[in-house]
Amino acid sequence: KWFDQDMADYKRILEIESICAEYGIPFYKTDSINSRSTIDLFKRADADLGISLGNGYIGQKVFSIPKYGMINIHHEILPDFQNAQSVIWQLYFMSNRTGYTIHKIDKHIDTGEILYQGSVPMNFMSSLRQTVTKTSVSLLEASANGLLNVLKDFDHYYHNAKPQGQGRSFTTPTIWQYFRILRNFKELKKGSAQQGVPATGADVVK
């Protein structure tokens, strides 16, 4: 929450309800992700595929309804950063890149088979907050293009999805982990400035 609003303001992200209204797409709200009303809506939609954007845990009674199940965009590289918030854990491990993963949803969090991945460089700014904001915006843009690629050739990516294997799961950083993130950010930003590392651009990993 300490950077979400900055990201929305910078990217001028609109509420999904207003976007649906503009394009004539039916929009519904449910009591919760795994509620009876969600299940009923999914069944009535008779969809081939469900796409999860920014949700919490989705139970099998929901993700199994569409013909091809559901896929999720996780804004980190899997399986190394399961359940991880974007950017900050990469900084924790002294990485100057981050990325996204489009994967099938299964019974666990961020463990489903991988369809597509991409990476982007960190956008180092004057503060950690600004760095997380700008890099997260880059991730949104890159992952949106990645999703389009998957949907355009869905049969190929769906049938060639790869199991993740052993992964690492994360949660909210402790205060000491945050101090390490902040320290590493300062070191990486200094190194980036000295090397003249470009702050934009995206690479497809898979």
Residue pairs with C-beta under 8 A, 6 or more apart in sequence:
2 129
3 129
3 132
3 133
3 136
6 129
6 130
6 133
7 13
7 133
7 136
7 137
7 140
10 133
10 134
10 137
11 137
11 140
16 27
17 27
19 25
20 26
20 27
21 27
28 41
30 37
30 38
30 41
31 37
31 38
32 38
33 55
33 56
33 57
33 58
33 59
33 62
34 57
34 58
34 59
34 61
34 62
38 62
39 61
39 62
39 65
42 50
42 62
42 65
42 66
43 65
45 66
47 65
47 66
47 67
48 66
48 67
48 68
49 66
49 67
49 68
49 69
49 70
49 71
49 154
50 62
50 63
50 65
50 66
50 69
50 70
50 71
50 105
51 70
51 71
51 72
51 73
51 147
52 58
52 70
52 71
52 72
52 73
52 105
53 73
55 72
57 109
58 70
58 72
58 105
60 107
62 70
63 69
63 70
63 105
63 106
68 154
68 158
69 104
69 105
70 104
70 105
71 102
71 103
71 104
71 105
71 112
71 115
71 150
72 102
72 103
72 104
72 105
72 110
72 112
73 100
73 101
73 102
73 143
73 146
73 147
74 82
74 100
74 101
74 102
74 103
74 110
75 86
75 98
75 100
75 136
75 139
75 140
75 143
76 84
76 85
76 86
76 89
76 90
76 98
76 99
76 100
76 101
77 98
77 99
77 100
77 101
77 117
77 119
77 205
78 101
78 103
78 110
78 114
78 117
78 164
78 167
79 110
79 111
79 164
79 165
79 166
79 167
79 168
80 167
80 168
81 89
81 90
81 168
81 170
82 109
82 110
82 111
82 167
82 168
82 169
82 170
83 109
83 110
83 169
83 170
83 171
84 169
84 170
85 170
85 172
86 98
86 132
86 135
86 136
86 139
87 98
87 122
87 131
87 132
87 135
87 136
87 139
88 132
88 173
88 181
89 170
89 173
89 181
90 96
90 97
90 98
90 122
91 122
91 128
91 181
91 184
91 185
91 188
92 173
92 177
92 180
92 181
92 184
94 184
94 187
94 188
95 122
96 121
96 122
96 124
96 188
96 191
96 192
96 197
97 119
97 120
97 121
97 122
98 119
98 120
98 122
98 135
98 139
99 117
99 118
99 119
99 120
99 139
99 142
99 205
100 117
100 118
100 119
100 139
100 142
100 143
100 146
101 110
101 114
101 116
101 117
102 114
102 115
102 116
102 117
102 143
102 146
102 147
102 150
102 157
103 110
103 112
103 113
103 114
103 115
103 161
103 164
104 112
104 113
104 115
104 161
105 112
106 112
106 113
109 169
110 167
110 169
111 164
111 167
112 164
113 161
113 162
113 163
113 164
114 161
114 162
114 163
114 164
114 206
115 150
115 157
115 158
115 160
115 161
116 146
116 149
116 150
116 157
116 204
116 206
117 146
117 204
117 205
117 206
118 142
118 143
118 146
118 202
118 203
118 204
118 205
118 206
119 202
119 203
119 205
120 135
120 138
120 139
120 142
120 201
120 202
120 203
121 138
121 197
121 198
121 199
121 200
121 201
122 131
122 135
122 188
122 192
122 199
123 131
123 134
123 135
123 138
123 199
123 200
124 131
124 185
124 188
124 189
124 192
124 193
124 197
124 199
125 131
125 133
125 134
128 181
128 182
128 185
131 185
131 189
134 199
138 200
138 202
141 202
142 202
145 202
146 204
150 157
162 206
173 181
